Amino acid sequence: MDNNTRTNPDNREDNVERLQEAVQNTIENIEASHDTMEMASEKDRALIEKKNKKREESLGGMRQEIMDEARNQKK
C-alpha cells in the first residue's frame, strides 16, 4: 500500500445520529420547498414535486437504516 492510500476504520458509533440529522435536513428541505412552490411556475412546481417524492422515498430508507443501526449498536 502506498502512502497516499489508507483505509479508514469502519466507525459506526455515530451512524444513528448522522442518519437522524439527515432525516431532519430532508424534512426541512421538503418544508422549504412548499414555500418555493407557491411562487414557482407550473414547470418548476412539477420538478419540485418530483424531487419531494424522491425525498419522501429516501426518508423511508433512512428511517429503516436508523432502526437497523440502532439494533446493531445494542449487540
C-alpha positions in Angstrom: 0.0 0.0 0.0 1.4 3.4 -0.9 1.4 6.4 1.4 -1.5 8.1 -0.5 -3.9 5.2 0.1 -5.1 4.4 3.6 -8.1 2.6 4.7 -10.3 4.2 7.3 -11.6 2.1 10.2 -15.3 1.3 10.0 -16.5 3.5 12.9 -20.3 3.2 13.0 -20.8 4.6 16.5 -22.4 7.9 15.3 -24.3 6.5 12.3 -27.7 6.7 14.1 -27.1 10.4 14.9 -25.9 11.2 11.4 -28.8 9.5 9.9 -31.2 11.3 12.2 -29.7 14.6 11.2 -30.1 13.6 7.5 -33.7 12.8 8.1 -34.3 16.2 9.8 -32.5 18.0 7.0 -34.6 16.2 4.4 -37.8 17.2 6.2 -36.7 20.8 6.4 -35.9 20.7 2.6 -39.4 19.4 1.9 -41.0 22.1 4.1 -38.9 24.8 2.5 -39.8 23.6 -1.0 -43.5 24.1 -0.1 -42.9 27.8 0.3 -40.9 27.9 -3.0 -43.7 26.1 -4.9 -46.2 28.9 -4.1 -44.1 31.3 -6.2 -42.9 28.7 -8.8 -44.0 28.3 -12.4 -46.0 25.2 -13.3 -42.9 23.6 -14.8 -40.8 24.3 -11.7 -43.6 23.2 -9.4 -43.7 19.8 -11.2 -39.9 19.5 -10.7 -40.2 20.3 -7.0 -43.0 17.8 -6.6 -40.9 15.2 -8.3 -37.9 16.0 -6.1 -40.1 15.9 -3.0 -41.4 12.4 -4.0 -37.8 11.2 -4.1 -37.1 12.9 -0.7 -40.1 11.1 0.8 -38.8 7.8 -0.6 -35.4 8.5 0.9 -36.9 9.2 4.3 -38.3 5.7 4.4 -34.9 4.2 3.6 -33.1 6.4 6.1 -35.6 5.6 8.9 -35.2 1.8 8.2 -31.4 2.3 8.3 -31.7 4.1 11.6 -33.6 1.1 13.1 -31.0 -1.3 11.7 -28.1 0.7 13.1 -29.8 1.1 16.5 -30.4 -2.6 16.6 -26.7 -3.3 15.7 -25.5 -1.0 18.4 -27.4 -2.9 21.0 -25.5 -6.1 20.2 
